[in-house]
């Protein structure tokens, strides 16, 4: 009996300690006089339903509206039981991402290169390792490099054209899948120098493991938030976020590609070729400067991590952007027709040739893509963590060191105060004179400041090539399966339509 009482007392004690610990976490902002979000769920905080029944974009849009109505510029809230800060004011966004970048240089994203090698990539790295790697990789993303890769990309676009010619006569086509296969082939070729042929064989391993790497569940989400708040603990526990089979596949592909190229002295116009130059010489062949201050370039596993993140960042974000764009063009035929005419005119003025310069200089195409990115930014929120306790300028409020700061890109870009009637698809919002009227930090689909997306140019080029290839020959319109409104798939990290993107396709 005494033993039972002892066990019961110990159980009650542990439960009480856990309860008090969690309650104190939820009350952190309130207790410190910081503007706070009310009514957190005991276990999930303000992330209830995330990755299960709702996408984070939907949850954050509701919170944003609620806080903005209250007049808040920023709010303390709970991600599960971890205190975080939610930023509403574009001027504070600018301060965090640019003015005080020296404090907010880290994303607080999971990284544990020792136990999870593919997490040691540019997107996740922090502090000095990030600076050195960014310095090494920046020369690989210049417009000159993009121009060199254009031919490789255009070859894949011709395969997309061929695929559409063979398949467009169906009652409708699921364009998200088609475009996912196109961008998988582009990135497979440009990042790994491998012809994936995913357009011909949709169940290719690249597609399978690429999709799996984007799957989100509660465990993965918890790891994300733990990593931002307690990075040392995450590393001490030897935690991993990459699925074992995903890591095995990508590490093997990189190892085989590197071995083959080095043994046979193979050179191609792709990222892998540039990464190999950095790995072996610490610099690019045509560069005078040794990047990384003369250090050894990078190990094979570091190279694998960079190729992995190029692949992930390149195939999913560009394919969903193209897919959402086609959805909106199908719903707005007059915009689609105007864009088609502008594309055809630009190509005709260049003797019928589609070149890098033609692709990158069609103003209305820029407007259409920017309006797509406004409504559907692939990454719905950007994260930062301060390296020291941070006093928000002009206030008495302090954001403690390593606290996750969330910038809700999707919510800011769908705010009627910045973009009247935000549901309406209107590319003219991005005419230069209209852009000047808005705060520049109300449009940040690629991030901003020194940690702006390094692959921005490549992503935009890939998106433009896909859209030009499709729109020159095909007209898109809604089918019986096209929804009136897009709903987002909760279990995807990026914004992705819940039920695919079925559109009717006709030859122009």
Number of C-alpha atoms within 10 A of each C-alpha: 6 7 8 9 10 11 12 12 12 12 12 12 12 12 12 12 12 12 13 12 13 18 15 14 18 29 19 19 22 15 11 11 12 18 17 22 22 14 11 19 15 15 16 17 21 22 21 18 14 21 20 15 11 17 24 26 24 17 16 24 19 11 19 24 15 13 19 15 9 9 10 16 17 24 20 23 29 28 23 23 24 21 22 25 25 25 23 23 16 17 15 19 22 18 15 24 25 17 13 15 17 15 18 25 23 23 21 26 23 25 27 24 19 13 16 20 18 27 25 25 25 23 22 17 22 17 12 10 14 19 16 16 19 19 14 23 21 12 16 19 16 14 13 11 17 20 17 14 19 21 14 17 23 19 11 22 23 13 16 23 16 12 15 20 13 10 11 15 13 10 12 21 21 16 22 25 17 20 24 25 26 27 31 28 27 28 28 24 24 25 24 24 22 14 14 22 20 21 23 13 11 16 12 16 14 23 20 12 17 20 16 15 18 15 15 17 15 14 9 16 18 15 19 18 22 22 22 25 21 14 20 13 12 19 18 10 10 13 17 21 18 17 13 10 12 19 20 12 13 21 21 12 15 22 14 11 16 21 11 12 16 12 8 9 8 11 13 15 19 23 24 24 21 21 27 22 17 24 19 15 17 21 26 22 12 7 9 8 13 18 23 20 13 11 12 15 24 20 13 17 17 21 23 27 24 24 25 24 19 23 23 18 19 25 26 23 21 24 27 28 26 25 28 24 24 25 24 22 23 21 18 17 15 11 18 20 14 12 22 22 14 15 24 16 13 17 19 12 10 13 8 11 11 18 15 18 10 14 22 15 12 17 15 19 21 18 19 23 20 23 23 25 23 25 22 25 26 24 18 23 22 18 19 23 26 23 16 14 13 18 12 14 10 6 7 9 15 14 21 16 15 23 23 28 27 20 27 24 29 29 25 28 25 20 18 12 11 15 17 11 12 15 12 12 19 18 18 15 17 19 13 11 10 10 14 10 9 14 12 13 19 23 23 21 24 19 20 18 16 14 20 14 16 20 17 16 16 22 20 19 19 26 24 20 21 25 20 20 18 20 21 17 14 18 20 25 20 22 16 10 15 20 16 8 9 16 16 20 20 24 21 21 20 25 25 26 19 14 15 20 25 23 25 22 23 15 14 10
